[in-house]
Amino acid sequence: LIKSFIKQCSSKSFHSKGIPELPPLPAATTTEPSELYQLVLKNSYYPPLMQRVSWTLAVPFKEQRYYRSPSDSIANNYTLTARDLKLKDLHKMVPPAMARATLGSAKQRAVSPQCISGCKYTKLVPFCFRTTPTQLYSIDSNSLYSDRHSPELGIIYYSDTQPLTPEEQFFVMLQHEEEIHKQEESPSESDIERYCYYIHNGIRKDMLAPQDKEVKDMILKQIPNHFLTNPNLETLLHSLTEEIQDDYHISLMKNIVDYILMDPAERERLFIGNIPHSFPQRVIRAPVPWHSVYQEIKSWNENHLFTVNPMMLMLQHLWFTEFSDLRFVRTKEMLSGDLPLLPSEFEDLVRRHCMEAHDILQNKWIPTCASLFIDQKERWLHLAPQTDYDSPKQIEEYFASVANLMSLQLREMVINSLEDLLAFFMIHKDGNDFGEPYQEMQFFVPQILIIKLNVEEPKIVFQPLWKDCWNLIYHCFMEILQSSEGLPKVEMQLFPELKKDDPTLRTVKVDESLVSEYVNKTARIFDSNMVGPQKYLNVYKKYSDLLNNGAEQDITDFLKESHSLDDFTKIDSLTKLKKEIASMHVTVPLAMFCLDALKLNEELCNRAQTLKNKLIEFEVDENRELNKRYTYVRMHGYH
């Protein structure tokens, strides 16, 4: 409709009527009028819309009467109500707390009955819901619901509890359009003629922003390729492309003219009283019963939900850039260290790692977060009470959100540490059962704990006991949880005099299911690694007589009888047994555990040597006695 209207206007001759003009030149003048005279004559008919020469590309002519910088000129043209403002005269930014208070008082004024009754367009806004009762003056009461119609007053009441029907919405829009038409007169023929002139001739095309290439590409994508490549349609395609470009320019120039004519002073200068009315855009909105609930929740979130506060993003950035890789137990360092370790050494190492991580969190992470709040206090200080009579509820809710975020970060570190410790033991998840005979090269992965083999007659025992080993591993998990406790909230650093019932960050608790899950998985790995050490003890079954004093009893019984020298071959067998025990494994790698058999082997060797010495001493004593008897016989002459 607008396009056809503009084309119709372009065919008319542009000559204003009833507008002051320059007097004609004398009839005796035969020379051509000067360019200056022609320019002034033209400007008297059609005053210029845009400046011919300016610092920026497109500047309205009205700016010539002001001494403004380009920035002031652009800002004053952007908003009509701010056309007299200058950057140097702008006030300083109002603090957020004062702005919020001003906004609150403004909202109170907005909902007051005086404001509602004095508002000119309250009854005309086409929304389906209202936060305050509103009335519509009905022209045709039969078109509306009878339960909303008051016959005495001839008005329709509606509120946010009852959405408007499509008919009622259409009625509101019509009434709004009628109000606008009452305020504006229809344009005269001269207004339309001058309006079309300025659209076509008031703005140079070099002042317009070029059309985006993407727009043309999107248009061409809608056309089948065989049309674009058809040589018979090339002329038509070129013509349509030019038409698109012309329509874009006309639309842009019309919008600029419409915007400039929003200024009443410009309308008076350009001799345009009114412009054609645009075709109204009417949109019917479906009923939205949850509108009031949405508004309420949105308002609550704006005042109580702080997850989108810039400080939260800064805390996240600080955590991920500096502390996200921190762990209570540095398992990578342990794997590259001197494994295996004695149980006491392993426990001390885990405790030391946990203490170092706790110190980093308490002495670096918390103070760094507090310094962020000090440096960026303008982002949150407006939430604090400004006077002794203001409620601290909002600032408390804000720091509660901060504590929740930091607690989640701490929980993440604890969970990652528990997972790393579990993965550390998961290396030996396949257990340590082995086939006969024992092959040391079967277990080449570094072991974790050293288990010593000791003799407690009449059996071999593990030192420490399996129960103590498991308690040690369980305490490692508990040490991680305990090291994460006692970290103060950031507000305790900012306000040392603050007293709170819960001054520390929340962390993972012992009774949580994920802790039980990690511990149970580790327990299963531990059980599967108890098989190998028990099985390896079978190697020492052949030496059970040395452990239960059976061999010593045999030697005692043997010595009670009389024997020749040739019967003492047991000495050689004990020597061979000692060498066999001495050649056994001193350290026995078995996946998670490494058995230390040094003390056991030494004990068995010592027992074999003791029995050997007993036989040797008995034979030496017996021979000594025989020698004494032989010497005695010779001295006394007995044969």
C-alpha positions as CSV (number, residue, x, y, z in Angstrom):
1,L,0.0,0.0,0.0
2,I,2.8,2.4,1.0
3,K,4.8,1.4,-2.1
4,S,1.9,2.1,-4.5
5,F,1.2,5.4,-2.7
6,I,4.8,6.5,-3.1
7,K,4.9,5.6,-6.8
8,Q,1.7,7.5,-7.3
9,C,3.2,10.5,-5.6
10,S,6.4,10.3,-7.7
11,S,4.4,10.8,-10.9
12,K,3.1,14.2,-9.6
13,S,4.8,17.5,-10.2
14,F,6.3,18.9,-7.0
15,H,5.3,22.5,-6.7
16,S,4.1,23.9,-3.4
17,K,1.2,26.3,-3.3
18,G,0.7,29.1,-0.8
19,I,4.3,29.1,0.3
20,P,6.4,32.2,0.4
21,E,8.6,32.5,-2.7
22,L,11.2,34.9,-4.0
23,P,10.0,37.7,-6.3
24,P,10.4,36.9,-10.0
25,L,13.3,38.4,-12.0
26,P,12.6,41.6,-14.0
27,A,11.3,40.9,-17.5
28,A,14.1,42.9,-19.1
29,T,16.6,40.4,-17.8
30,T,17.7,38.1,-20.7
31,T,20.6,36.3,-19.0
32,E,20.2,32.9,-17.3
33,P,19.6,33.2,-13.5
34,S,22.7,32.5,-11.4
35,E,23.2,29.2,-9.7
36,L,22.9,30.9,-6.3
37,Y,19.5,32.4,-7.3
38,Q,18.3,29.0,-8.6
39,L,19.5,27.4,-5.4
40,V,17.8,30.0,-3.2
41,L,14.7,29.8,-5.3
42,K,14.6,26.0,-5.0
43,N,15.2,26.1,-1.2
44,S,12.3,28.6,-0.9
45,Y,10.0,26.1,-2.5
46,Y,11.5,23.1,-0.6
47,P,13.7,23.9,2.3
48,P,16.6,21.4,2.6
49,L,16.0,18.3,4.7
50,M,19.7,17.2,5.1
51,Q,22.9,19.2,5.3
52,R,24.9,19.3,2.1
53,V,28.3,19.4,4.0
54,S,28.8,17.9,7.4
55,W,31.4,16.0,9.5
56,T,29.3,12.9,9.4
57,L,27.5,11.4,6.4
58,A,23.8,12.1,7.1
59,V,23.0,15.1,9.4
60,P,19.6,16.8,9.5
61,F,19.5,20.4,8.3
62,K,18.0,21.5,11.7
63,E,21.4,20.9,13.4
64,Q,22.9,23.9,11.7
65,R,21.3,26.3,14.1
66,Y,23.1,24.6,17.0
67,Y,26.8,24.5,18.0
68,R,27.1,20.8,18.8
69,S,29.8,18.2,18.5
70,P,29.0,15.2,16.3
71,S,28.4,13.1,19.5
72,D,25.9,15.6,20.9
73,S,24.3,15.9,17.5
74,I,23.9,12.1,17.1
75,A,22.6,11.8,20.6
76,N,20.1,14.6,20.2
77,N,18.7,13.2,17.0
78,Y,18.4,9.7,18.5
79,T,15.8,10.7,21.1
80,L,13.5,13.6,20.4
81,T,12.9,14.3,24.1
82,A,16.7,14.6,24.7
83,R,17.4,17.0,21.9
84,D,18.5,19.8,24.2
85,L,20.9,17.7,26.3
86,K,24.7,17.8,26.1
87,L,27.2,15.3,27.3
88,K,29.0,17.8,29.5
89,D,25.7,18.7,31.2
90,L,24.8,15.1,32.1
91,H,24.7,14.3,35.7
92,K,26.9,11.6,37.3
93,M,25.6,8.1,37.5
94,V,23.2,7.6,40.3
95,P,24.2,4.9,42.8
96,P,22.3,1.6,42.2
97,A,20.8,1.8,45.7
98,M,19.4,5.3,45.1
99,A,18.2,4.3,41.7
100,R,16.4,1.3,43.2
101,A,14.8,3.5,45.8
102,T,13.7,6.0,43.1
103,L,12.4,3.2,41.0
104,G,10.4,1.9,43.9
105,S,8.8,5.3,44.6
106,A,8.1,5.6,40.9
107,K,6.3,2.2,40.9
108,Q,4.3,3.3,43.9
109,R,3.2,6.4,42.1
110,A,2.4,4.3,39.0
111,V,-0.1,2.2,40.9
112,S,-1.7,5.0,42.8
113,P,-5.4,5.7,41.9
114,Q,-4.6,9.3,41.1
115,C,-2.0,8.2,38.5
116,I,-4.3,5.7,37.0
117,S,-7.2,8.1,36.6
118,G,-4.9,10.8,35.2
119,C,-3.1,8.5,32.8
120,K,-4.2,9.3,29.3
121,Y,-3.7,5.9,27.7
122,T,-4.3,3.5,30.5
123,K,-7.5,2.3,29.0
124,L,-6.0,1.9,25.6
125,V,-3.0,-0.4,26.1
126,P,-3.7,-3.7,24.3
127,F,-2.5,-6.2,26.9
128,C,-4.4,-9.3,27.9
129,F,-3.7,-8.8,31.6
130,R,-3.5,-5.9,34.0
131,T,-1.9,-5.6,37.4
132,T,-4.5,-3.0,38.4
133,P,-8.2,-3.0,37.5
134,T,-8.8,-1.2,34.2
135,Q,-11.9,-0.1,32.5
136,L,-12.9,0.0,28.8
137,Y,-15.6,2.3,27.6
138,S,-17.9,0.2,25.4
139,I,-19.5,1.4,22.2
140,D,-21.3,-1.8,21.5
141,S,-22.2,-3.6,24.7
142,N,-23.7,-6.6,22.8
143,S,-20.3,-7.6,21.5
144,L,-18.9,-8.1,25.0
145,Y,-19.6,-10.5,27.8
146,S,-22.5,-9.5,30.0
147,D,-20.8,-10.4,33.3
148,R,-18.1,-7.7,32.6
149,H,-20.6,-5.1,31.5
150,S,-22.0,-2.5,33.9
151,P,-25.3,-1.1,32.5
152,E,-25.3,1.8,34.9
153,L,-21.9,3.2,33.8
154,G,-21.5,1.7,30.4
155,I,-18.0,0.4,31.0
156,I,-16.2,-2.9,31.0
157,Y,-14.0,-4.0,33.9
158,Y,-11.2,-6.5,33.5
159,S,-8.2,-7.6,35.6
160,D,-5.2,-9.9,35.5
161,T,-7.3,-12.8,36.8
162,Q,-9.4,-12.9,33.5
163,P,-7.7,-12.8,30.1
164,L,-9.2,-10.7,27.4
165,T,-11.1,-12.5,24.6
166,P,-10.0,-11.9,20.9
167,E,-13.1,-9.6,20.5
168,E,-12.2,-7.5,23.5
169,Q,-8.6,-7.2,22.4
170,F,-9.7,-6.1,18.9
171,F,-12.0,-3.6,20.5
172,V,-9.1,-2.2,22.6
173,M,-6.9,-1.8,19.5
174,L,-9.7,-0.1,17.6
175,Q,-10.3,2.3,20.4
176,H,-6.6,3.1,20.6
177,E,-6.5,3.8,16.9
178,E,-9.5,6.1,17.2
179,E,-7.8,8.1,19.9
180,I,-4.7,8.5,17.7
181,H,-6.9,9.6,14.7
182,K,-8.6,12.2,16.9
183,Q,-5.3,13.8,17.7
184,E,-4.0,13.8,14.2
185,E,-5.6,15.4,11.1
186,S,-5.6,13.9,7.7
187,P,-2.9,15.3,5.4
188,S,-3.8,17.8,2.7
189,E,-2.9,17.5,-0.9
190,S,0.0,19.9,-0.4
191,D,1.2,17.9,2.6
192,I,1.2,14.7,0.5
193,E,3.0,16.4,-2.4
194,R,5.7,17.8,-0.2
195,Y,6.0,14.5,1.8
196,C,6.6,12.6,-1.5
197,Y,9.1,15.1,-2.7
198,Y,11.3,14.8,0.4
199,I,11.1,11.0,0.2
200,H,12.4,11.0,-3.4
201,N,14.6,14.1,-3.4
202,G,15.4,15.1,0.2
203,I,18.0,12.5,0.9
204,R,20.9,11.5,-1.3
205,K,21.5,7.8,-1.9
206,D,25.1,8.1,-0.8
207,M,23.8,8.9,2.7
208,L,22.0,5.5,3.0
209,A,23.6,2.4,4.4
210,P,24.1,-0.2,1.7
211,Q,21.9,-3.2,1.7
212,D,23.5,-6.3,3.3
213,K,24.7,-8.8,0.8
214,E,23.3,-11.6,2.9
215,V,19.8,-10.2,2.3
216,K,20.2,-10.5,-1.5
217,D,21.7,-13.9,-1.1
218,M,18.8,-15.1,1.0
219,I,16.3,-13.8,-1.6
220,L,18.1,-15.6,-4.4
221,K,18.1,-18.8,-2.4
222,Q,14.4,-18.9,-2.6
223,I,14.5,-19.0,-6.4
224,P,15.2,-22.4,-8.1
225,N,18.6,-22.6,-9.8
226,H,17.3,-23.4,-13.2
227,F,15.5,-20.0,-13.2
228,L,18.7,-18.2,-12.2
229,T,20.8,-19.9,-14.9
230,N,18.2,-19.5,-17.7
231,P,19.6,-16.9,-20.2
232,N,16.1,-16.0,-21.3
233,L,15.3,-14.8,-17.8
234,E,18.5,-12.8,-17.3
235,T,16.8,-9.5,-18.2
236,L,13.9,-10.2,-15.8
237,L,16.3,-11.2,-13.0
238,H,18.2,-7.9,-13.5
239,S,15.0,-5.9,-13.4
240,L,13.8,-7.6,-10.2
241,T,17.2,-7.1,-8.6
242,E,17.0,-3.3,-9.4
243,E,13.5,-3.3,-8.0
244,I,14.6,-4.8,-4.8
245,Q,17.4,-2.2,-4.5
246,D,15.0,0.7,-5.3
247,D,12.4,-0.6,-2.8
248,Y,15.2,-0.8,-0.1
249,H,16.3,2.8,-0.8
250,I,12.7,4.1,-0.8
251,S,11.9,2.3,2.4
252,L,15.0,3.7,4.1
253,M,14.4,7.2,2.9
254,K,10.8,7.1,4.0
255,N,11.8,6.0,7.5
256,I,14.3,8.8,7.7
257,V,11.8,11.4,6.6
258,D,9.2,10.0,9.0
259,Y,11.7,10.2,11.8
260,I,12.7,13.8,11.1
261,L,9.0,14.9,10.8
262,M,8.4,13.6,14.3
263,D,9.9,17.0,15.3
264,P,7.0,19.6,15.2
265,A,9.6,22.3,14.5
266,E,10.7,20.5,11.4
267,R,7.2,20.0,10.2
268,E,6.6,23.8,10.5
269,R,9.9,24.6,8.7
270,L,9.2,22.1,5.8
271,F,5.5,23.3,5.5
272,I,4.2,19.8,6.1
273,G,1.2,19.8,8.5
274,N,0.4,16.0,8.5
275,I,1.7,12.9,6.9
276,P,-0.3,9.8,5.7
277,H,-1.2,7.4,8.5
278,S,0.5,4.0,8.4
279,F,-1.6,0.9,8.2
280,P,-2.2,-0.3,11.7
281,Q,-0.6,-3.6,12.8
282,R,-3.1,-5.6,14.9
283,V,-2.0,-8.7,16.7
284,I,-4.4,-10.9,18.7
285,R,-2.8,-12.5,21.7
286,A,-4.0,-15.9,23.0
287,P,-5.1,-16.0,26.6
288,V,-2.1,-16.5,29.0
289,P,-3.4,-17.6,32.4
290,W,0.0,-17.9,33.8
291,H,0.9,-14.3,33.1
292,S,0.5,-13.0,36.6
293,V,2.4,-15.9,38.1
294,Y,5.2,-15.3,35.6
295,Q,5.4,-11.6,36.5
296,E,5.5,-12.4,40.1
297,I,8.3,-15.0,39.7
298,K,10.2,-12.7,37.4
299,S,10.0,-9.9,40.0
300,W,11.1,-12.3,42.7
301,N,14.1,-13.5,40.7
302,E,15.2,-10.0,39.9
303,N,15.4,-9.2,43.6
304,H,16.5,-12.6,45.0
305,L,18.3,-14.7,42.3
306,F,21.9,-13.7,42.2
307,T,23.4,-16.5,40.1
308,V,23.6,-14.0,37.2
309,N,25.4,-11.4,39.2
310,P,28.8,-10.5,37.6
311,M,30.6,-11.5,40.8
312,M,29.5,-15.1,40.4
313,L,31.1,-15.2,37.0
314,M,34.3,-13.7,38.4
315,L,34.4,-16.4,41.2
316,Q,33.9,-19.1,38.6
317,H,36.6,-17.7,36.4
318,L,39.0,-17.5,39.4
319,W,38.2,-21.1,40.4
320,F,38.7,-22.6,36.9
321,T,41.8,-20.7,36.1
322,E,43.7,-21.2,39.4
323,F,42.2,-23.8,41.7
324,S,40.2,-26.3,39.7
325,D,43.2,-28.6,39.3
326,L,43.9,-28.6,43.1
327,R,43.4,-32.0,44.9
328,F,43.6,-33.0,48.5
329,V,45.6,-36.1,47.5
330,R,48.0,-35.7,44.6
331,T,47.9,-39.2,43.2
332,K,50.0,-38.4,40.1
333,E,52.8,-37.3,42.4
334,M,52.4,-40.5,44.5
335,L,52.6,-42.7,41.4
336,S,55.8,-41.1,40.3
337,G,57.3,-41.2,43.8
338,D,58.9,-44.0,45.8
339,L,56.3,-46.7,45.9
340,P,55.6,-49.0,47.7
341,L,55.5,-47.4,51.1
342,L,55.1,-48.7,54.6
343,P,51.6,-48.2,55.9
344,S,52.7,-45.5,58.4
345,E,54.6,-43.7,55.6
346,F,51.6,-43.8,53.3
347,E,49.3,-42.4,55.9
348,D,51.7,-39.6,56.7
349,L,52.0,-38.8,53.0
350,V,48.2,-38.6,52.5
351,R,47.8,-36.5,55.7
352,R,50.6,-34.1,54.5
353,H,48.9,-33.7,51.0
354,C,45.6,-32.9,52.6
355,M,47.1,-30.3,55.0
356,E,48.8,-28.6,52.1
357,A,45.6,-28.4,50.1
358,H,43.7,-27.1,53.1
359,D,46.3,-24.4,53.6
360,I,46.1,-23.3,50.0
361,L,42.3,-23.0,50.2
362,Q,42.3,-21.1,53.5
363,N,45.3,-18.9,52.9
364,K,45.0,-18.2,49.1
365,W,41.6,-19.1,47.7
366,I,39.4,-17.5,50.4
367,P,41.5,-14.3,50.6
368,T,41.6,-14.0,46.8
369,C,37.9,-14.2,46.6
370,A,37.6,-11.6,49.4
371,S,39.9,-9.2,47.4
372,L,37.7,-9.6,44.4
373,F,34.7,-8.4,46.4
374,I,36.7,-5.5,47.7
375,D,37.9,-4.5,44.2
376,Q,34.4,-4.9,42.7
377,K,32.4,-3.5,45.5
378,E,30.2,-1.4,43.2
379,R,28.7,-4.6,41.9
380,W,27.2,-5.7,45.3
381,L,27.6,-2.9,47.8
382,H,24.2,-1.4,46.8
383,L,22.5,-4.5,48.3
384,A,23.8,-3.7,51.8
385,P,21.5,-1.6,54.1
386,Q,22.2,2.1,53.6
387,T,20.9,3.0,57.1
388,D,20.6,1.4,60.5
389,Y,16.9,1.0,59.8
390,D,17.2,-0.9,56.5
391,S,16.8,-4.6,56.4
392,P,19.9,-6.7,55.7
393,K,17.9,-9.5,54.2
394,Q,18.9,-8.8,50.6
395,I,22.7,-8.7,51.3
396,E,22.3,-11.9,53.4
397,E,20.6,-13.6,50.5
398,Y,23.4,-12.4,48.2
399,F,26.2,-13.8,50.3
400,A,24.1,-17.0,50.8
401,S,24.3,-17.4,47.0
402,V,28.0,-16.7,47.1
403,A,28.5,-19.3,49.8
404,N,26.4,-21.8,47.8
405,L,28.6,-21.3,44.8
406,M,31.9,-21.6,46.7
407,S,30.5,-24.7,48.5
408,L,29.8,-26.3,45.2
409,Q,33.3,-25.5,44.1
410,L,34.7,-27.0,47.3
411,R,32.5,-30.1,46.8
412,E,33.7,-30.5,43.3
413,M,37.3,-30.5,44.6
414,V,36.5,-33.1,47.3
415,I,34.6,-35.3,44.9
416,N,37.5,-35.1,42.4
417,S,39.9,-36.0,45.1
418,L,37.9,-39.0,46.2
419,E,37.6,-40.1,42.5
420,D,41.4,-39.7,42.1
421,L,42.1,-41.8,45.2
422,L,39.7,-44.5,44.0
423,A,41.4,-44.4,40.6
424,F,44.7,-44.8,42.4
425,F,43.6,-48.1,43.9
426,M,41.7,-49.1,40.7
427,I,45.1,-49.7,39.1
428,H,45.0,-53.0,41.0
429,K,41.3,-53.9,40.5
430,D,42.2,-57.2,38.8
431,G,43.6,-58.5,42.1
432,N,46.8,-60.5,42.7
433,D,45.8,-64.2,42.4
434,F,48.6,-66.0,40.6
435,G,49.3,-69.5,39.2
436,E,51.8,-71.9,40.5
437,P,54.7,-71.3,40.6
438,Y,54.9,-67.6,41.6
439,Q,56.3,-65.4,38.8
440,E,57.7,-62.1,40.0
441,M,57.4,-60.5,36.5
442,Q,53.7,-61.0,36.5
443,F,53.3,-58.0,38.8
444,F,55.3,-55.1,37.2
445,V,52.9,-52.3,38.2
446,P,54.2,-50.3,41.2
447,Q,52.7,-51.6,44.5
448,I,51.3,-49.3,47.1
449,L,51.8,-50.8,50.6
450,I,54.5,-52.9,52.1
451,I,53.3,-55.8,54.2
452,K,55.9,-57.5,56.4
453,L,55.8,-61.2,57.2
454,N,56.6,-62.1,60.8
455,V,56.7,-65.4,62.8
456,E,54.2,-65.8,65.6
457,E,54.7,-69.5,66.5
458,P,53.4,-71.7,65.1
459,K,52.4,-69.6,62.1
460,I,53.4,-66.7,59.8
461,V,51.4,-63.5,60.3
462,F,51.1,-60.2,58.3
463,Q,52.3,-57.0,59.8
464,P,50.1,-54.9,59.9
465,L,47.1,-57.1,60.1
466,W,44.6,-57.0,57.2
467,K,42.1,-55.2,59.4
468,D,44.6,-52.5,60.2
469,C,45.5,-52.1,56.5
470,W,41.9,-51.5,55.6
471,N,41.4,-49.0,58.4
472,L,44.4,-47.1,57.0
473,I,42.9,-46.9,53.5
474,Y,39.5,-46.0,54.9
475,H,41.1,-43.2,57.0
476,C,42.6,-41.8,53.8
477,F,39.1,-41.1,52.5
478,M,38.0,-39.7,55.8
479,E,41.1,-37.4,55.8
480,I,40.0,-35.8,52.6
481,L,36.6,-35.1,54.0
482,Q,38.0,-33.7,57.3
483,S,40.5,-31.5,55.4
484,S,37.7,-29.8,53.5
485,E,35.9,-28.7,56.7
486,G,36.5,-25.5,58.6
487,L,36.9,-23.2,55.6
488,P,35.3,-19.8,56.4
489,K,32.8,-18.1,54.1
490,V,34.0,-15.1,52.2
491,E,31.8,-12.7,54.2
492,M,33.7,-13.7,57.4
493,Q,36.9,-12.3,55.7
494,L,35.1,-9.2,54.6
495,F,33.4,-8.6,57.9
496,P,35.5,-10.1,60.7
497,E,33.2,-8.9,63.4
498,L,30.3,-10.8,61.8
499,K,28.7,-13.5,64.0
500,K,27.0,-16.4,62.2
501,D,25.6,-19.7,63.1
502,D,27.2,-21.4,60.1
503,P,30.4,-19.5,59.3
504,T,32.0,-22.2,57.2
505,L,31.4,-23.5,53.7
506,R,29.5,-26.7,53.3
507,T,31.3,-29.7,51.9
508,V,30.8,-33.5,51.4
509,K,29.6,-35.3,54.4
510,V,30.6,-38.8,55.5
511,D,27.0,-40.1,55.4
512,E,26.5,-39.2,51.7
513,S,25.9,-42.0,49.3
514,L,28.7,-41.1,47.0
515,V,31.2,-41.5,49.8
516,S,29.9,-44.9,50.6
517,E,30.0,-45.8,46.9
518,Y,33.7,-44.8,46.6
519,V,34.6,-46.7,49.9
520,N,32.7,-49.8,48.9
521,K,34.4,-49.9,45.5
522,T,37.8,-49.6,47.2
523,A,36.8,-52.3,49.7
524,R,36.1,-54.7,46.8
525,I,39.6,-54.0,45.3
526,F,41.2,-54.5,48.7
527,D,39.5,-57.9,49.1
528,S,40.6,-59.0,45.7
529,N,44.2,-58.2,46.6
530,M,44.1,-60.3,49.8
531,V,44.2,-63.6,47.8
532,G,47.7,-63.4,46.6
533,P,49.5,-62.9,49.9
534,Q,47.5,-65.7,51.5
535,K,48.3,-67.9,48.6
536,Y,52.0,-67.1,48.7
537,L,52.3,-68.4,52.3
538,N,52.0,-71.9,50.8
539,V,55.6,-71.5,49.8
540,Y,56.6,-71.8,53.4
541,K,54.6,-74.9,54.2
542,K,57.6,-77.1,53.6
543,Y,59.3,-75.2,56.4
544,S,56.5,-75.7,58.9
545,D,58.7,-77.9,61.1
546,L,60.9,-74.9,61.7
547,L,57.9,-72.8,62.8
548,N,56.2,-75.3,65.1
549,N,59.3,-76.6,66.7
550,G,58.8,-80.0,65.0
551,A,62.3,-80.0,63.6
552,E,63.8,-79.2,67.0
553,Q,61.9,-82.1,68.6
554,D,63.2,-84.4,65.9
555,I,66.8,-83.4,66.6
556,T,66.3,-83.8,70.3
557,D,64.9,-87.3,69.8
558,F,67.7,-88.1,67.4
559,L,70.4,-87.1,69.9
560,K,68.9,-89.3,72.6
561,E,70.0,-92.4,70.7
562,S,73.5,-93.6,70.0
563,H,74.8,-93.0,66.5
564,S,77.9,-93.4,64.5
565,L,79.6,-90.5,62.8
566,D,78.1,-91.5,59.5
567,D,74.6,-91.0,61.0
568,F,75.1,-87.3,61.3
569,T,74.1,-86.5,57.7
570,K,71.3,-84.2,59.1
571,I,74.0,-81.5,59.3
572,D,74.3,-81.5,55.6
573,S,70.5,-81.5,55.1
574,L,70.1,-78.5,57.5
575,T,72.9,-76.7,55.6
576,K,71.1,-77.2,52.3
577,L,67.8,-76.1,53.9
578,K,69.3,-72.9,55.1
579,K,70.7,-72.1,51.7
580,E,67.3,-72.8,50.2
581,I,65.6,-70.4,52.6
582,A,68.2,-67.7,52.0
583,S,67.7,-67.9,48.2
584,M,63.9,-67.2,48.5
585,H,62.3,-63.8,47.5
586,V,63.0,-61.1,50.0
587,T,60.4,-58.8,48.5
588,V,57.3,-60.3,46.8
589,P,55.3,-57.9,44.5
590,L,51.6,-58.8,44.6
591,A,49.7,-55.9,42.8
592,M,48.5,-53.6,45.6
593,F,50.8,-55.1,48.2
594,C,54.5,-55.9,48.4
595,L,55.4,-58.6,50.9
596,D,58.6,-58.0,52.9
597,A,59.9,-61.5,53.7
598,L,63.3,-60.5,54.9
599,K,62.6,-60.9,58.6
600,L,60.8,-64.1,58.1
601,N,63.6,-65.6,55.9
602,E,66.2,-64.5,58.5
603,E,64.2,-66.1,61.3
604,L,63.9,-69.4,59.4
605,C,67.6,-69.4,58.5
606,N,68.5,-68.7,62.1
607,R,66.3,-71.6,63.3
608,A,67.9,-74.0,60.7
609,Q,71.4,-72.8,61.8
610,T,70.5,-73.3,65.5
611,L,69.5,-76.9,64.8
612,K,72.7,-77.4,62.8
613,N,74.8,-75.9,65.6
614,K,73.0,-78.2,68.1
615,L,74.0,-81.3,66.1
616,I,77.6,-80.1,65.6
617,E,78.0,-79.3,69.3
618,F,76.5,-82.7,70.3
619,E,79.0,-84.5,68.0
620,V,81.9,-82.3,69.2
621,D,81.0,-83.0,72.8
622,E,80.7,-86.7,72.1
623,N,84.1,-86.8,70.3
624,R,85.7,-84.8,73.1
625,E,84.4,-87.4,75.6
626,L,85.8,-90.2,73.5
627,N,89.1,-88.5,73.3
628,K,89.2,-88.1,77.1
629,R,88.6,-91.8,77.6
630,Y,91.2,-92.7,75.1
631,T,93.8,-90.5,76.8
632,Y,92.9,-91.8,80.2
633,V,93.4,-95.4,79.0
634,R,96.8,-94.7,77.5
635,M,98.0,-92.9,80.6
636,H,97.0,-95.7,83.0
637,G,98.3,-98.5,80.7
638,Y,94.9,-100.1,80.1
639,H,94.2,-101.8,76.9
